[in-house]
């Protein structure tokens, strides 16, 4: 069994690095597990524990669904958080609405469902997780810092491939190992 997910790798540009560094500094007294810059990605589909022989089937589906799709771009724009300010869980960077991204997600999810894979049954909300909140002492400070970058243009991302990753959970944090790459 391997814990797997399908994602788009996002390389942090200068503005993203500046904003994440600023968030870390301004929220330094809080209990937040920050995502390592090399691990930043946009999850398209999380499949979790998957048997080895199904990974080969999954690879064939991804190759077929991605072939000829064509490269595209999306824009990272602003920060926010999941759940809410009363119970914050995740700090994220928003992805401005992108028809091509939504279409890519849909064709991959549809291909997986047709092949019998069980996917999460929730609306696709594209974002980059940059921090997981363990606890917050000063909610008002968190709110003002998140709102400071809420409407900031961060960077353009060019998408040319989809990656099938294995997530290996370790004491130091997750290790994301690419199993296969699929050109668009």
PyMOL commands that set and color helices and strands:
alter all, ss='L'
color gray80, all
select helices_A, chain A and resi 14-26+37-39+52-66+99-114+139-148
alter helices_A, ss='H'
color red, helices_A
select strands_A, chain A and resi 2-9+31-34+41-50+72-83+88-95+127-135+153-159+161-168+175-183
alter strands_A, ss='S'
color yellow, strands_A
deselect
rebuild
show_as cartoon
